Amino acid sequence: MDDVYDIESLAEEIKATEQKLSDLRKEYRERKTAGLRAALQARAEAEELLRHEMKELGYGYRSPYITYRSVGSLA
């Protein structure tokens, strides 16, 4: 009966370790992409400011970045 207990405890330990590893991987991905997320947010804020300024000046503004909507018009 001692072997069964050891196997069950090992299975529980493995499960706990896998959960910890999963949590650490998630934290690693979040930290690794934090700079990219901040840069994308800054770009979105800058484009919003530019869009507002252009509207105040009476001009329309289209983003200079290619989007899936504008790809069809390039052909």
PLY file of the C-alpha trace (Angstrom):
ply
format ascii 1.0
element vertex 75
property float x
property float y
property float z
element edge 74
property int vertex1
property int vertex2
end_header
0.00 0.00 0.00
2.98 2.24 0.53
3.72 2.23 -3.23
0.23 3.48 -4.07
0.59 6.40 -1.67
3.96 7.29 -3.15
2.58 7.23 -6.67
-0.39 9.39 -5.70
1.79 11.89 -3.87
4.17 12.02 -6.81
1.25 12.63 -9.17
0.03 15.49 -6.97
3.52 16.96 -6.79
3.87 16.76 -10.58
0.51 18.48 -11.03
1.48 21.27 -8.64
4.85 21.71 -10.35
3.22 21.85 -13.79
0.82 24.54 -12.55
3.72 26.55 -11.13
5.59 26.20 -14.42
2.53 27.34 -16.34
2.19 30.39 -14.10
5.87 31.24 -14.53
5.59 30.93 -18.32
2.60 33.27 -18.33
4.48 35.82 -16.22
7.51 35.51 -18.52
5.37 36.19 -21.62
3.74 39.19 -19.96
7.07 40.68 -18.95
8.64 39.93 -22.33
5.85 41.69 -24.25
5.28 44.56 -21.79
7.48 46.92 -23.83
5.71 46.03 -27.04
2.28 46.55 -25.47
3.41 49.94 -24.13
4.74 50.96 -27.55
1.51 49.93 -29.28
-0.52 51.87 -26.72
1.70 54.94 -27.19
1.30 54.70 -30.97
-2.48 54.43 -30.65
-2.54 57.49 -28.38
-0.30 59.45 -30.79
-2.52 58.55 -33.74
-5.60 59.61 -31.79
-3.96 62.94 -30.98
-2.91 63.41 -34.61
-6.40 62.50 -35.81
-7.89 65.07 -33.42
-5.44 67.80 -34.50
-6.05 67.12 -38.19
-9.80 67.25 -37.61
-9.41 70.58 -35.77
-7.49 71.93 -38.78
-10.22 70.73 -41.14
-8.32 67.84 -42.69
-9.23 64.18 -42.82
-6.70 61.76 -41.49
-5.99 58.20 -42.55
-3.47 56.08 -40.78
-0.28 55.58 -42.81
-0.21 51.91 -41.75
-1.52 49.25 -44.10
-4.54 47.49 -42.71
-6.49 44.53 -44.00
-9.16 46.96 -45.22
-6.76 48.99 -47.35
-4.96 46.04 -48.94
-7.72 45.52 -51.50
-7.39 49.11 -52.70
-3.67 48.69 -53.37
-4.19 46.23 -56.20
0 1
1 2
2 3
3 4
4 5
5 6
6 7
7 8
8 9
9 10
10 11
11 12
12 13
13 14
14 15
15 16
16 17
17 18
18 19
19 20
20 21
21 22
22 23
23 24
24 25
25 26
26 27
27 28
28 29
29 30
30 31
31 32
32 33
33 34
34 35
35 36
36 37
37 38
38 39
39 40
40 41
41 42
42 43
43 44
44 45
45 46
46 47
47 48
48 49
49 50
50 51
51 52
52 53
53 54
54 55
55 56
56 57
57 58
58 59
59 60
60 61
61 62
62 63
63 64
64 65
65 66
66 67
67 68
68 69
69 70
70 71
71 72
72 73
73 74
